[in-house]
């Protein structure tokens, strides 16, 4: 029988980290005592340039907070780890989160493990956009919603071998570096006031943006194998454009799972119209995506004649974590 223990920790900003007393933590089926273990979750600094609504996504600009989930899979022999986690720890940090880096304290039975972490945002209602109960099949919620900052996510993995060791009073420490498994898509007008001066009086409140994926879109992620899984048949979403504090007019944005170790692409059809359906701007084509990068489609002025713009572009390392397509 495989031993499994589940502990749920809740961290509130300003409060001390919660952790079980090692002496109260259950021993394994072999009667092994628990060893103190801590893992430091560190977010990659080079992700600062990927922005949502003009704010660095690493800076914690949502007031609702973050969900942290850590799972440990125990070695079973013959180069195999357990199919189910031996330990699962999940907690949230809410209110005034100014730095995502944190330390998690875990009492565990000495053994060999693979340690995985998933971190995502809470939406405006304090809910999670992802079901991360099974790390081999992390899924977007049933109600697909583009533009939600809570679709941002971070992941990491490390090995831990405590086989045959137990030192009372000692804490084993590891650092787990987290990076994004997602890319961001953005459709914007960099100079909002200039753009609006050409709309013929159509204000932001009278604009509607529609983003349709014209090919299947990965809506699942396998953290254990670092791969996208499953596909969602061409979702279509409608968004209300908004003025960004930086002066950009953001028509639409979204996060998508991107492949590991290579560039990917998504096929989209973007339409910006007024409330009566009259065209203002459009784009149809294939967009490049790369993990941790933002692909930005930029519109200089409205195209009130409704002419469609079609195009594609390769990823250039000179964009400093941003791929820009100028219409």
C-alpha positions as CSV (number, residue, x, y, z in Angstrom):
1,X,0.0,0.0,0.0
2,X,1.4,3.4,-0.9
3,X,1.6,5.9,1.9
4,X,0.0,9.2,1.3
5,X,-0.4,12.3,3.5
6,X,-2.1,15.5,2.6
7,X,-1.7,18.8,4.5
8,X,-3.3,22.1,3.6
9,X,-1.5,25.2,4.8
10,X,-2.9,28.7,4.7
11,X,-0.5,31.6,4.7
12,X,-1.9,35.1,5.3
13,X,0.4,38.1,4.5
14,X,1.9,39.4,7.8
15,X,1.4,36.0,9.5
16,X,4.1,33.5,10.2
17,X,4.4,30.5,8.0
18,X,2.2,27.6,9.1
19,X,3.8,24.2,9.4
20,X,3.1,20.9,11.2
21,X,5.2,20.0,14.2
22,X,7.5,17.2,13.0
23,X,6.7,15.2,16.1
24,X,3.0,15.2,15.3
25,X,3.5,14.4,11.6
26,X,2.6,10.8,10.7
27,X,5.5,8.4,10.2
28,X,5.7,6.3,7.1
29,X,4.4,2.7,6.7
30,X,8.0,1.6,7.6
31,X,7.9,3.6,10.9
32,X,10.5,6.2,9.7
33,X,10.5,9.5,11.6
34,X,9.9,12.8,9.8
35,X,12.8,15.0,8.7
36,X,12.4,18.8,8.6
37,X,12.6,20.0,5.0
38,X,12.2,23.5,3.6
39,X,12.0,24.6,0.0
40,X,12.6,28.1,-1.1
41,X,10.4,29.1,-4.1
42,X,12.3,31.7,-6.2
43,X,10.8,33.3,-9.2
44,X,13.0,34.0,-12.2
45,X,13.9,37.7,-12.3
46,X,14.1,37.8,-16.1
47,X,10.3,37.5,-16.3
48,X,9.9,41.1,-15.2
49,X,9.5,42.3,-18.8
50,X,6.3,40.3,-19.4
51,X,3.5,42.7,-18.4
52,X,-0.2,42.6,-17.7
53,X,-2.1,45.9,-17.8
54,X,1.2,47.8,-17.6
55,X,2.5,46.2,-14.4
56,X,5.2,43.5,-14.1
57,X,3.5,40.2,-13.5
58,X,6.1,39.2,-10.9
59,X,5.3,42.2,-8.7
60,X,2.0,40.9,-7.4
61,X,-0.3,43.6,-8.8
62,X,-3.5,41.7,-8.1
63,X,-5.0,42.3,-4.6
64,X,-6.5,38.8,-4.5
65,X,-3.3,37.0,-4.0
66,X,-1.7,33.7,-5.2
67,X,-2.1,30.0,-4.8
68,X,1.0,27.9,-4.1
69,X,0.9,24.1,-4.5
70,X,3.8,21.7,-3.9
71,X,3.8,18.0,-4.5
72,X,6.4,15.3,-3.6
73,X,6.5,12.0,-5.5
74,X,8.4,9.2,-3.7
75,X,10.8,6.9,-5.5
76,X,9.4,3.4,-5.9
77,X,12.5,1.6,-7.3
78,X,13.4,0.5,-10.9
79,X,13.8,4.1,-11.9
80,X,10.1,4.8,-11.2
81,X,8.4,7.3,-9.0
82,X,4.9,6.9,-7.5
83,X,2.0,7.8,-9.8
84,X,0.4,9.7,-6.9
85,X,2.1,12.3,-4.7
86,X,3.3,11.1,-1.3
87,X,2.8,14.7,0.0
88,X,0.6,17.5,-1.2
89,X,0.9,21.0,0.3
90,X,-1.3,23.9,-0.9
91,X,-1.7,27.4,0.6
92,X,-2.7,30.9,-0.5
93,X,-1.1,34.3,0.1
94,X,-3.5,37.2,0.0
95,X,-3.5,41.0,0.5
96,X,-0.4,43.1,-0.1
97,X,1.8,40.5,-1.7
98,X,4.8,42.5,-2.7
99,X,7.2,39.6,-3.4
100,X,6.3,36.2,-4.7
101,X,9.4,34.4,-3.4
102,X,8.6,32.4,-0.2
103,X,9.8,29.5,1.9
104,X,7.7,26.4,2.6
105,X,8.5,24.3,5.6
106,X,7.6,20.6,5.2
107,X,8.2,17.7,7.6
108,X,8.7,14.6,5.4
109,X,9.8,11.0,5.8
110,X,13.5,10.6,4.6
111,X,13.4,9.1,1.1
112,X,14.1,10.0,-2.5
113,X,11.6,12.4,-4.1
114,X,10.9,14.5,-7.1
115,X,9.6,17.9,-5.9
116,X,7.2,19.9,-8.1
117,X,5.7,23.4,-7.6
118,X,2.8,25.2,-9.3
119,X,1.9,28.9,-8.5
120,X,-1.0,30.8,-10.0
121,X,-3.0,33.9,-9.3
122,X,-6.4,34.3,-7.7
123,X,-9.0,36.1,-9.9
124,X,-10.9,39.2,-8.8
125,X,-13.4,37.0,-6.9
126,X,-10.6,35.1,-5.1
127,X,-11.1,32.0,-7.2
128,X,-8.6,29.9,-9.1
129,X,-8.6,29.8,-12.9
130,X,-6.8,26.4,-13.0
131,X,-7.6,23.0,-11.6
132,X,-4.2,21.9,-10.3
133,X,-5.2,19.0,-8.2
134,X,-3.5,16.6,-10.6
135,X,-0.1,17.9,-11.7
136,X,0.0,15.6,-14.7
137,X,-3.2,17.2,-16.0
138,X,-3.5,20.9,-14.9
139,X,-6.5,22.3,-16.7
140,X,-8.1,25.7,-17.4
141,X,-11.4,26.0,-15.7
142,X,-14.6,25.1,-17.6
143,X,-15.5,28.7,-18.2
144,X,-12.7,29.8,-20.6
145,X,-12.0,33.5,-20.1
146,X,-9.3,35.4,-22.0
147,X,-7.6,38.4,-20.5
148,X,-7.8,37.2,-16.9
149,X,-4.5,38.0,-15.1
150,X,-5.2,34.9,-13.0
151,X,-4.3,32.9,-16.1
152,X,-0.6,33.7,-15.4
153,X,1.3,30.7,-13.8
154,X,4.8,29.6,-12.7
155,X,6.2,26.1,-12.3
156,X,9.4,24.4,-11.1
157,X,10.9,20.9,-10.4
158,X,13.9,19.6,-8.4
159,X,15.2,16.3,-7.1
160,X,15.6,15.5,-3.4
161,X,17.4,12.4,-2.1
162,X,17.2,11.8,1.7
163,X,17.5,8.0,1.4
164,X,18.8,6.3,4.6
165,X,19.3,9.5,6.5
166,X,17.7,11.2,9.5
167,X,19.3,13.8,11.6
168,X,17.2,15.0,14.5
169,X,16.9,18.8,14.6
170,X,18.5,19.3,11.2
171,X,16.5,21.0,8.4
172,X,17.3,20.0,4.8
173,X,17.0,23.0,2.5
174,X,16.5,23.3,-1.3
175,X,15.9,26.1,-3.7
176,X,13.3,25.7,-6.5
177,X,13.4,28.2,-9.3
178,X,10.1,28.9,-11.0
179,X,9.5,30.0,-14.5
180,X,6.4,30.4,-16.7
181,X,4.9,27.6,-18.8
182,X,2.7,30.2,-20.5
183,X,3.1,32.9,-23.2
184,X,1.1,36.1,-23.4
185,X,-0.8,37.6,-26.4
186,X,-1.6,41.3,-26.4
187,X,-3.5,43.5,-28.9
188,X,-2.8,47.2,-28.2
189,X,-2.6,50.7,-29.5
190,X,0.6,52.2,-27.8
191,X,-0.6,55.8,-28.0
192,X,-4.2,55.7,-26.8
193,X,-4.9,59.4,-27.3
194,X,-3.6,59.5,-30.8
195,X,-5.5,56.3,-31.7
196,X,-8.8,57.6,-30.3
197,X,-8.4,60.9,-32.2
198,X,-8.9,58.9,-35.4
199,X,-11.9,56.9,-34.4
200,X,-14.5,59.5,-35.4
201,X,-15.9,59.8,-31.9
202,X,-16.0,56.1,-31.0
203,X,-15.1,56.0,-27.3
204,X,-13.5,53.1,-25.5
205,X,-16.8,52.2,-23.9
206,X,-18.3,51.7,-27.3
207,X,-15.6,49.3,-28.5
208,X,-15.7,45.5,-28.4
209,X,-12.8,43.1,-29.0
210,X,-13.3,39.6,-30.1
211,X,-10.5,37.0,-30.2
212,X,-11.1,33.7,-31.9
213,X,-8.6,30.8,-32.0
214,X,-8.9,29.3,-35.5
215,X,-7.1,26.1,-34.6
216,X,-7.2,23.8,-31.5
217,X,-5.6,25.4,-28.4
218,X,-3.8,23.6,-25.6
219,X,-5.8,24.0,-22.5
220,X,-3.9,21.5,-20.3
221,X,-0.4,21.2,-18.9
222,X,1.5,18.1,-17.7
223,X,3.9,19.4,-15.0
224,X,5.4,16.0,-14.4
225,X,6.6,15.8,-18.0
226,X,6.7,19.5,-18.8
227,X,4.4,19.2,-21.8
228,X,1.1,20.6,-23.0
229,X,-1.8,18.2,-23.0
230,X,-5.3,18.1,-24.5
231,X,-6.8,20.7,-26.8
232,X,-9.7,23.1,-26.7
233,X,-11.5,23.5,-30.0
234,X,-11.1,27.1,-31.2
235,X,-12.5,29.1,-28.3
236,X,-13.9,32.6,-29.0
237,X,-14.0,35.3,-26.3
238,X,-15.2,38.9,-26.2
239,X,-13.4,41.6,-24.2
240,X,-14.0,45.2,-23.3
241,X,-10.9,47.3,-24.2
242,X,-9.4,49.3,-21.4
243,X,-7.0,52.2,-21.0
244,X,-3.7,51.2,-19.4
245,X,-2.0,53.5,-16.8
246,X,1.1,53.5,-19.1
247,X,-0.9,55.2,-21.9
248,X,-1.6,52.1,-23.9
249,X,-5.1,51.2,-25.1
250,X,-5.3,47.4,-24.5
251,X,-7.9,45.8,-26.7
252,X,-7.4,42.2,-25.7
253,X,-4.9,40.0,-23.9
254,X,-4.6,36.3,-23.1
255,X,-2.3,33.6,-21.7
256,X,-1.7,30.4,-23.6
257,X,0.4,27.3,-22.7
258,X,3.6,27.2,-24.8
259,X,5.7,24.2,-25.7
260,X,9.0,23.5,-23.8
261,X,12.4,24.1,-25.5
262,X,11.1,25.5,-28.7
263,X,8.9,28.2,-30.2
264,X,5.3,27.6,-30.9
265,X,2.5,29.4,-32.6
266,X,-1.3,30.0,-32.3
267,X,-3.7,30.8,-35.1
268,X,-6.0,33.7,-34.3
269,X,-8.6,36.0,-35.7
270,X,-8.9,39.3,-33.9
271,X,-11.7,41.8,-34.5
272,X,-12.3,45.3,-33.0
273,X,-15.7,46.7,-33.7
274,X,-18.1,49.3,-32.3
275,X,-21.3,48.3,-30.5
276,X,-23.1,48.0,-33.9
277,X,-20.5,45.6,-35.3
278,X,-18.8,48.1,-37.6
279,X,-15.1,47.2,-38.0
280,X,-12.4,49.3,-36.5
281,X,-9.3,47.1,-36.7
282,X,-8.6,43.4,-37.4
283,X,-5.8,40.9,-37.6
284,X,-5.9,37.3,-38.9
285,X,-2.8,35.1,-38.9
286,X,-0.4,32.9,-37.0
287,X,1.3,34.4,-34.0
288,X,4.6,33.1,-32.6
289,X,4.7,32.2,-28.9
290,X,7.5,31.5,-26.5
291,X,7.4,30.7,-22.8
292,X,7.8,33.8,-20.6
293,X,7.5,36.1,-23.6
294,X,4.7,38.5,-24.7
295,X,3.7,38.6,-28.3
296,X,2.2,42.1,-28.9
297,X,0.2,43.0,-32.0
298,X,0.3,46.8,-32.3
299,X,-2.2,49.0,-34.1
300,X,-1.1,52.6,-35.0
301,X,-4.5,54.1,-36.1
302,X,-8.0,52.7,-36.7
303,X,-8.8,51.1,-40.1
304,X,-12.4,52.2,-40.3
305,X,-12.7,50.8,-43.8
306,X,-12.6,47.3,-42.3
307,X,-9.6,46.1,-44.3
308,X,-8.2,42.9,-42.8
309,X,-4.6,42.7,-41.8
310,X,-2.9,39.3,-42.2
311,X,0.6,38.4,-41.3
312,X,3.1,36.5,-39.2
313,X,6.6,37.1,-37.8
314,X,9.5,35.0,-36.4
315,X,10.8,35.5,-32.9
316,X,13.9,37.7,-32.7
317,X,16.2,37.7,-29.6
318,X,16.5,41.5,-30.0
319,X,13.1,42.1,-28.6
320,X,14.2,41.6,-24.9
321,X,11.4,39.2,-24.0
322,X,8.8,40.8,-26.3
323,X,7.8,39.9,-29.8
324,X,6.2,42.9,-31.5
325,X,4.0,42.9,-34.7
326,X,3.2,46.3,-36.0
327,X,0.1,46.8,-38.1
